[in-house]
Amino acid sequence: MKTMRNALNITADNHELVKAGYIQLPVPITITEEWLNSPSLLYKEESNRERLLYDLRACGITETDFEKLIGKTIYSVPDDSIYNAYLEVTRLDKLTEQEDIAYEDMQKYLSESDAYVEQMTEAYSRFSELLIDRVWNYYLFKEQVKLDRLMLAYKEMVAECTVQTLLFILVNTPNFGLGICFKKD
């Protein structure tokens, strides 16, 4: 999958994994308080909220950040190429807003913003690649396993990764338009 990660469309075995730069979830995922507070199917001793926070605290995500997703049904998530493009456009927009910037200041800004964009894209890529892998594995797993209980556990893995990915965007780039993620096709 890593070799195709910059593709805007990825289809494997007739399953559309990425469409127009957005990772297509195999099933819609609705984030509710009930799901966040219920015990994780994978980690019984923790609630889904606690489990997600354990992994996300390092990214500066807090419990209150979940409120932005509660009640939303998610159909797709931007992949790292869309996220990187957003960061690049935002970076250049800020540069063009400053009309009388000195050459040295412009070079300093470009150097610092390059490093920031690279750091953020690299961090986001880990979430994005994991989600693509889990979506692909969901389809493979679904064809092999017919036990509902196991499919629910795998769906939870996809849901966890989806929430992590969207929370990363919401906290680190709050102006990123996520409206398309909540629209069916």
C-alpha positions, 0 to 999 in steps of 0.5 A, a space after each residue: 500500500 505504501 507504494 500507492 499512497 500518493 494515488 488519489 484513487 486506489 481500488 483492490 479486488 473491486 473494493 474502493 479503498 481511496 476515492 478522490 484522496 479520501 479513504 472510503 470506510 467499509 461501513 459508516 461509523 457513527 460516534 456516540 457517547 454510548 460507544 465512547 463510554 462502552 468497554 472496548 471489544 478489543 481491550 475489555 478493561 478500558 472504555 473506547 474513550 480511554 483507549 483512544 486517549 491513551 494513544 492520542 495524548 501525545 498529539 495534544 488531544 484531550 477528552 473534550 476534543 471528542 465532542 466535535 465528533 459525537 453524533 456524526 456519521 463518518 463515511 470517509 477520511 482524507 488520506 495523507 496526500 489531501 492533508 499535505 496539500 491542505 498544509 501546503 496551500 495554507 502555508 503559501 496563503 499565509 506567505 502571500 498575505 504578507 505583502 512587504 516581507 523582507 527576503 530573509 524573513 521569507 526564506 526563514 518562513 519557508 524553511 520553518 514552514 517546510 519543516 512544520 509541513 513535513 512533521 505534520 504530514 509524517 505524523 498524519 501519514 501514520 494514521 492514514 496508512 494504518 486506516 487504509 491497511 485496516 480498511 483493506 484488511 476488513 474486506 479480506 477478513 470479511 471474506 474469510 470469517 463469518 463470525 459476527 463477533 469477530 467482524 464487530 471487533 474488526 469494525 471497532 479497529 476501523 472505528 478507532 483508527 477513523 476517530 484517531 485520524 479525524 481528531 488529529 485533523 480537528 486538533 492540529 488543523 481546525 480550519 480543515 473542512 471535514 464536511 465531505 467526511 460526513 456525506 455519503 458519496 
